[in-house]
Amino acid sequence: MKNYTLHTPEGVKDYIGAEAYLKEKIQNKIKDIFHTYSYNLIETPTFEYLDVFTLGEAGLQHPDLYNLVNRQGELVALRSDMTRAIARVVSTQNSNMPIPQRYAYMANSFRYPERYQGKLHEFTQAGIELVGKNSAEADAEVIKVAIEALKAAGLSDFTMHIGSIAFLEYILSDLGLNDEDKQAVYHAIECKDAVGLKSILESSNREADTLSLLLELIQCAGKIDLLRSIKQKITCPKSKQALTYLENIYEILEEYNISEQILFDFSILSYGKYYTGIMFQAFTRGIGSAIVEGGRYDTLLCKFGEDQPAVGFGIHINLLLQKIMQQEPLPSTNATKTLIVYTKETRKQALKAADGFRKEGLVVENSFFETIEEALKYAKEVDLGGVLYFKQEDRVEVYHLKENTMEETTISKL
């Protein structure tokens, strides 16, 4: 029989020691980037009414949600998506605030993945939402912040894939596909089902050249030249306009000097079904899923009663942490720590000195061992940086464990 007191449920994990320290370090660096772009931190409840996370979705997201019934008999759900939670805030407390509104968050979300494959059910997201502006400038800024945040966290080996749900919608409508067939196309794209995708498109009875172009478009990614060549071949005015909009964003990203990491990719879709325009995802080698997901959602807030355009993204901190740990070994959190060892006679002096070191920003650990030999053995086992042994009234032994040396000094010199 399984002992549930000694195990965690499927899809969650513990973060301990160096890994927890690195995760916090990454999160703090990302929050600093958000702050420099004037995005203000927001915290929302861990659980809210179920309607917040299902509004406008006709129940499609219910299987992904952690649902429960509270003591009042109301349906609530653990937070699956910060974007929707922020949409609620914008539409209630902040409905009269000036536009644009900039929000930043660092929060855990909870979601049942469609295909588990080792994916977490509880994961940390860092992200921003820019509410109230619909422009290429706004979209470019949000993409820029995402790229800067990844770089600040220590990631350089990544590409930002940019697509457009609006472009896909226009071109599929031009092919004469009904809503049911469009959903089948989106499902095939999401599942990377090229055979199924080809079958659906061929049933539209359109020209072979058009179908061939669309199949190629949905199954490849490329630089700005790809976008411009497709734009020349497309005849649908709305589809061409959507590509022109992406081109405008790219030109702004060129001025930001970050265009080298941009790929255009019309196969990207997202858990969030509310995107209406540009969509983007960041990928890096060794990680099978997108570490950043974002895009424009100009109709979501309207469902909450506040008709405002918006764009944002979320960084999957756990995947980012996994990648950073692949690049380099975990940093030792003990190497800069010092162990203070003392006798009953020197305890007062040692504890006073330890508090002085802490005020200077040093990390000091008090020893509870009875002998210096036990203390040194422990310090080496946990990889501490050094040991200070307050041996006599004004005599201190300093042990440098990395160099395996010892020197004597006095409290006044310390």
N, C-alpha and C positions, 0 to 999 in steps of 0.2 A: 504494500500500500504506500502511495506517495506521501511523503511528509511535506505538507504544504507550507509549514513554517520555515523550511530551509530552501525554498525555491521561489523564483519569481514567475509570474504569468508569462505566457507567450507574448513576444513583441515589446518587452521592456528590459532595461538593463541598469546595472549599477555603474557609477563612475567613481573611482577611488584614486586617491593619491595623485601621482603625476598626470594621469589622464584627466582627472577632474580639474587639476590646476591648469592644464593646457586648454581645456574647454572654456574655462572662465576667462583665460587670457585672450582667446580668440573672440569671445563674445564682447569683451571690453573694448578691443580694438575696433570691432565693427560698430559698436555704439558710439565710439569717438568719431568715426567717419560720419555717421548719421547726424551727430550734433554739429559738425562743422558745416553741414549743408542746411542747417536750421530746421531739422526735423525733430519734433518734440515727442518725448517718450510718453507712451500711453499704456496703461494696464487695464485689462478687462477681466471679468470673472472667469474662473476655470470652467464653470458650467452656466448655461443660460437656458432659456426656454427653447424647446426644440424648433420652434418656428423661425428663430433667428438663422439657423443653419440649413433650413429647407425652403425658405420663402422663395417662390418663383420657380422651384425645381420640380414640381409635381411629384415629389417623393422619390426622385431618382437617387438622392444621396443617402437615403435612410439606411441601406446596408452598410455604409461606411461609418456610421455614427455610433458612438457609445451612448445609448439611451438609458434613461432610468425614470422612475416615477417618484416624486418627492412625497413627503408626508401629507401634503395638501391635495394629493392626487393629480398633480400637474406633470405634464411631460417635459422633461428637461434633457439636455445632452451635454456631454463634455465638449469643450471647445475643439472644433475640427478645423477651424479656419479663422484667422485673425481679421481677414478682410471684411467678412460679414459682421464680426463683432464691432469693428470700427465704423462700418456703415450704420449700425444701430446708434452708436454714439453721435456721429455726425448729424443724424436725423432727429436726435432728441436733445441732449444737453447743449450741443454745439451748433444747432440749426441757425442761430443768429450771429455766429462768429463770422468775421471777414473772410473772404475768399482771395487767394487759395489757402487751404488748411494743409499743414504738413504734419504727419504722424510717423513715429518710429516705435518699434516694439521689439521685445525679446521675450518670447513666451513659449511654453510647452503646448502642443496640440495633440489631440487624440483621434486616431482614425484606424478603422479596419481596412487594410489594403486589399484590393481585389485579388491579387495573387501574392501570397505571403512571401515566399522565397527569402526568408531572413529579414524582411523589412520590419522596422519598428512600428509599434502601435502608438507609442508615446515618443514624440520627437520635439526637439527645440527648433523654433523658427525665429530668425531675425529678419525684419523687413521694414519697409516704409510704404506709406500711401500718400499720394499727392491728390488732393480733392479740390475740384472747382475749375480746372483748366483743361481744355482739350486742344492740344497743339503739338506740333513736332518738337518744339522747344521743351515742353513738359516731359514728353516721352523720352527724349534724348537725355534730359537731366536724370531721370530715374534709372535709365540704363547705365549712365556714368557712375551714379552712386553705387550701383550693384557691383560694377567692375572695380571701383576703388575699394569697396568693402572687402572683396575677395583678395585683392592685392595686400591690403593692410593685414589680413589674417595670415598672410604668408604664402598665398597661392599665386603662381605665375603661369602654370601650365594649364590653361583653360581656353575655351572658345565660347563666345556668346552667340547663340543661334537666334535669329530674328525671323519671325513669320507674321502672318496676318490672317486671322479668322475671317475678317471682312473680305479679303481677297478670295479665300476659298469659297465663302458663301456666294459671292458674286459670280465666280466662274462656274460653280456647280449649278447655279440658277440659270446661267446662260446656256448650259448644256441641256436644260429642260428637266432636271431631276426634281422630283417632289420632295417634301420634307422627310418622308420615310426613307427614301433612297439616300438623301443627304446624311441622315443619321447613320445609315449603313456604311457610307463612305468614311465618315469620321471614326466609326468603330474599327473599320479595316485599317485606317491609318494608325490609330492608337495601338492596335495589335500587331502592326507591321505585317499585315496580311496582304502581300502584293498580288497574290492570285485572286483573292476575293475582291480586292479593289479593282483589278482589271475586269473581272466579270461584271461588276456593278456598272462601271463606266461604259463598257462595250454595249450594255443593254440600252443605253441612251440613244443609240443609232446616230451618233454624230460622226463628222468626218474623221478619218483615220489619223490625219495629221494633228487634229485638235486633241484627240484621245492620247496619242503618243506623247505630245507635249505635256499634257497634264500628268500622265503617269511618270514621266521623267522628272517633272517638277516636284512631285510629291515624294519621290524616292531619292532625291539627291540634295546636297547643300553646296553652296559656293559663295564666292566673293561678289563684289558689286557688279562685276562683268556679267555674272549669271543673271542677276536681277535686270540689268539693262537689256540683255539679249532677249529675255522673256517679254519684257515690256514692248519690244519692237514687234513681237509675234502675236501678242494679244490684241484682239479686236474689240472686245467688250469695253465700253467707255468706263464703267464703274470699276472693273478689274484693273484697267490701266491707271485709273486715278488712285487706287489703293497702292499700286506699286510706286507711283510717283511720290506718295506720302512716305513710303519706306525709304525712298531715295533721298528725300529731304532730311529725314532723321539721320541717315548715313552721313550726309554732308556736315551736319552739326557734330556728329561723333568724330569726323575727320578734324574739325576745328578743336575738339577736345583732345586730339592726338591719341585716340584709342581705337581707331578703325581697324587696326591690324588684327584685332581679336574678334572681328565681326564676321559671321557667316549668315547667309540668308537660307532659311530652311522652312519649307511650307508643310513639313510633316509633323511639326510640333503641336501637340494638344496638351491639355492640362486637366487636373482634377477639378479645378474651378470651371464650371460650365457657364460662367457669367461674362466671359471676355467678349468684346464686341469689335476690337480693332487689332492693333499690334499685340503680338505675343512674343515672349523671349524666354530662353532657357540657357543656362550655362552648363557645360559638360567638361569633364576632365578625365584623363586616362586613369584606368584602374577603378573607376566608380561607374556602376552600371546605370544609375539614374541621374536626372538633372539635379545639380546642387543649388540652382537658382531657378525659380519659376515666377513669371510675372507677365503683366500685360495691362491693356486698357479695358476698363469696364464702365461704359457710360450709361448703362441702364439699371445697374444693381441698386444704386441709392434711391432711384425712383420707386422701387418696390417697397422701400422703407419709408416713403413719403417725402423724400428730399431729392428733387430732380437736379443732380449735379454730376458732371463727368468726373472720372477718377482714373488713376493709373498707379500701379504699385508692384511690388515683388516680395517674395519670401526666400530667404536663404536657409537651406536645410543644414543646420549646424552640425548634426551628427554625421552626415556624409562628408562635410567639409573637414571635420575633425579626423575622420577615417583617412582622408587623403593626406592631410598634414602629417599624420603618424606614419604614412607610407614613405613620405619624403625624408624623414629624419627620425632618429630614436627619440623616445619621450625624454624630456628634460628632467634631470634629477631635482626634486624639490628639497632635498636634504643637504645638498652639497654646500649650501651657504649657511646652514644652521650651526650653531655652537651649543655644546652641552656644558652646563655649569655644574661642577662637582664641588662639594664643600663638606667640612666637618661640622660638628655641633658648635665648636668654638668659632668657626669662621662663617657660619651661616648668615648672620646679619649683614656682614660686609659683602658676601657673595650675592645675596638677594638684592641689595641696594645697587651693586654694580650691574646686575642683570637688568634691573628696571631702567638704569641709565642707558644701557645698550639698546633696549627696545625703543626708548624715546628717540634714539638716533636712527631708527628704522631697521635695526638688525633683528634677526630671528634667533631667539635664545630659548633653549629647552632646559628645564631644571632636572637634575638627576635625582633619582630615588634609590640609587644603589648605595650599598654600605661601604664599598671599597672602590678605589680608583681603578683597580684591575677589572672589576665587573663593568664599570662605566665605560672604560676603553673598549672592552669587548662588544658591548652594545652599540657604541658609536660607530665602530667599524662595520658591524653587521647591517646597520641601517644607512650607511654611507653618509654620516655627518661630516661637515667640513673640519671641525676641530673641537677640542676639549679644553676648558679652562678649569684647572684644579686649584681651588683656594685652600692651600695646604696648611699654611700657618698665618699668623696675624697679618704680616705684610709680605708674604711669599706666595707667588702664584706660578704654577707650572702650566705652560702653554704647549699643547700637543697639536701639531699640524699633521693631520692624518693622511693627507694625500702624499706629502713628502716623507712621512714616517719619521718626523723629527720632533724634538722637545727642547724648549728653552725655558729658563726661569726669568721672572720679572717681578715687579712689585705692583700693588694696587694703584699707587699713585701714577706709575708709568702707563698702566692700562687706561 
